[in-house]
Amino acid sequence: MSQTIRLGISTCPNDTFAFHGLLTQSVDWRGIRFEVELLDIEQLNERLLGDTLDVGKTSFHAALHLADDYVVLPSGSALGFGVGPLLLSAAAGARPHNAAQLTLCPGRLTTAALLFALFHPHTTRVEHVLFSEIMPKLEAGEAEFGVCIHEGRFTWQRRGLGCVEDLGTRWEQETGHPLPLGGIVASERLPRDTIATVQQVIHDSLRFALADRRAALPTMRRYAQEFDDDVLMQHVDLYVNQWTVDLGIEGARALSELSIRAASIGLGIGKHLRIFPE
């Protein structure tokens, strides 16, 4: 009898691209039965913290809070250069500087929220909303600033918003490392050989998608906020890279740096991310 794995991934195009092969069973599940849920990244963070998923995509900020019980898989991560969230403004030229202003973030445990806390501490009030609500609320004048992730990185200009700062560029300039946004974690309740098999299926799914990149578009369109194929592929080009296939040494260094910086402002509770196999 095959083992059932409760797997959660996000609806963003880089995940639906990477997991297209797994979702469509175009790659061998290697004896595992996957029950897959596609959710917003903050929902995934909360589900993992609530111990209701065996394997899942999570923000690396949230992964710090999971580090005692979950390991990061080598494949499936989103990190790189030029991939960071953008701090947007409702009015061009505005800067966050006082507590009367409001900044919208896409979830308390997202890496985007961690970056805002690292680089713009105590500058505004912060409210957490679903990532897809941030740009509409800025357009409606319901907040002064918003930290934008996912497809919005490519569409904010045509919506008439301003860009205060690319938070990823700031990270790169200060650390010299690619920015670690999120990755796949597996519960250490699972047997190690099961974790290894899950890792291999994810790696196979990535290789399958990369072999014929546009074949994954139907799966990506099904879950995307933006339906323009060029925007979807821009997203893949930006977020699916060598570190998605395998974190490697540079990816491990980036995770270590994030752990240290989060701990320095009390947001990582002193834990360090561990990559399977340790």
N, C-alpha and C positions, 0 to 999 in steps of 0.2 A: 504494500500500500504506500502510495507516495505521500510525502510530507507536505502539509499545507503551510504556505508562508503568506502572511498578511503584509502586502507591499503597498506603500503609499508613495506616489510621485506627484509633482506639481503639474498644473495645466500649461505651464509656460512652454514655448516652442522648443527650447533646447532639451527639455525632458521628454516631450512627446516624440521628438526626433530620435533621441538616444534610445528610448524604450519602444519605438515602433516595432522592431523585430520581436520583442518579448510580448507586447500587447497583441500582436496579430499571430503569435505562435509561428512566426517565420523562422525562428531559431529554436533549437532543441531546448526544452525546459529541463533536461537532464534529470528526470525523475521527480522533480518538484512540482507541486500544484500551487500556482500563484493566484491569490485573490487580490486583485489590484483595485485601488481607489485613487482617483485623481482629484486633488484638492488644492486650494490656495496654500501658499507656503506657510502662512501663520497657522492655518488649520493643521497642517502637517506637524509643525512644531508642537502644537498643543496635544495632538494625538500621540506623538512619541513621548512627550512628557507624561501623558496619562497612561502610558504603557499599553496602548491598544494596537500597536503595529509591531511586527517583527523586524521589518526592514523598511526604511523610508528616506526620502529626500528631506533634508532639514537645513535650515540656515546654520552656518558654522557658529554663529553666536549662540543659537539654541543648543548646538552640539556640545558646547562647553558645559552646559548644565546637564547634559546626558552622559558626560565622559566617564562616569563611574560604571555605567551599565551598557554602553554602546561603543562599538569601534567603527571607525571610518573605513569604508571600502576603497580600494585603490582606484576603481573605475566609477564614473558617473558624476564627478564633481564639476562645478562651475567655478572656474577661477582663471585669471589671466590678466593681461595688460589691456587697458582701454575698455574694461567691462563694468566699471563701477556705476553705482546709482548716481543720479543727478539731483542736486538740490535746486529745485525750480522755484520761481517766484511768480505771483499773480501779476505783479507790475515790474516792468523792465527796470533794471538798475537798483532794485530794492535789496537790502542786506538785513539778515537777522541780527537784532541788537537789543530788543527789550521784551519784557515779560508780557506786554500787552499784545504782542504778535503771536500768531499761531502757526506751528509747523505740523503738517500731517506726515506721519510715518506709516509704513505698511505692516506694522506689527511690532510688539514690544521686544520680541526675541529675534527679529530679522537682523541680518548683518548690516542692512541699510540703517536701521535705527542705532546700531552700535557705532557705525561710522559718524552719524550725526552727533552722537554723544561725545565721540573722541575729538572731533574737529570743531564743533560749535557748541561747547558745553554751556549750559545755563544762559543761552541767548534768547530763547522764546519758550512759550508754553508748547507742549507736545501732546498731540492726540493721535491715537492709532486707529486706522481705518483700513478697509479692504484696499489692496493696491490699485484696483481698477476704479476706485472712487476718487483718487487723489487729484488727477488732472481735471475732471469735471467740477470738483469742489473749488479748485483754484480758479477755473474759468467763471464760476458763479460768484466769486468773491467771498467764499465762506472761510477762507484761510489765506494768510499772506504767503506761506511757503509750503512746499511739499517735497518729500524725498521719493523720486520716481524710479521704478524698476521695470523690468520686463520690456515689452514692446514699446512702451511710452518713451523709452530712450531715443527712439527713432522718429517719434511723431509730435513731440512737444512744440516744435517750432511752428508747425502749421496750425497749432491751436492758439497761437499768439501769446505764449508764456515766455518768461525770461529764465535764463540759466544763471544762478548765482555761482555754482561751483560743481565741477565733476569730482565727486568724492573719491572715486577710484584713482584718478590722476593724483590727487593729494596723497593718497596712500602710497602710490608708486614712488612719488618724489621723496617721501619721508623714509620709506623702508627699502626701496630697491627690489621688492618682491612683487610677484603677481598678486592681485587681490583675491583672497578666498571668499567666495560668496556663500556657497552651499555644497553639500555633498550627500552621499548615500551612507547611512549608518545602519548597522545590524546589531540586534540585541545579543549580548553575550550569554543569554539563556540558551541560545541555539547551539547545537554541537558545532565544533570547529569545522568538521568536514561539510556540514550543511552551509555554513557561512562561505566556505571556499567554493562550493557549487553555485551558490547565488551570485557570488562575485564573477564566476566564469560565465554564467548566463548573461549578466549585464554587459560584460566585456564582449561577448558574442553579439549581443544586440547592437552595441555601438559600432562594431566592425561591419555588421550587416547594413546599418544606415549609411555609414561613410562610403560603402562600396557603390551605392546608388542614391545619392543625397536627395534627389527630388521625389523618389518613390515614397518617402515618408510624408509628403505633403497632405494627402487625405487625412491621415491621423492628426497631423498638426492643425489643420483647418478645423477639425471637429471641436477642438478645445480652446482655440485662440481667441483673444480679445480683438486682434486685428486679423482681417481675412485676406489682406493683400499678400500674395505669394512672395513678392520681392522683400517685403518687410519681414516675413517669416524666415526667409533664407538669410537675410541680414543677421537676424537673431542667432541663427545656427552658426553662421560664420564667426560671430563674435564670441559666443559662449561655449562652443564645442571645439576643443583643441587638443593638443598633446596631453595636457593635464587632465582632461576629461577621460581619455583612454587610460592613463596611468599617472597618478599624482607624482611619483618619482621623488627624487631628492629635493628639487626646487619647491615642489608642492608641499612637502613635509616642512621645509623651512618657513614657508609662508604661513602654515597653520601654527607653527610654534610662535611666530611673531604676533599673530592675532591673539593667541592665548596670553602672551605676556602683556600686550597692550590692553586687552579687556580686563585683566586682573589689576592693572595699574589704576583703573577708574572704578573698580569694584563691580564690573559687569560680567566677569568670567569666573567668579568665586574661586580663583586660584587653581583651576583645573587645566590640564593640558590634553589636547586631542591626540588619540592614539590611532595609528593606521594599521589595519589588518594585512598580513599577520605581523604581530609585534616581534 
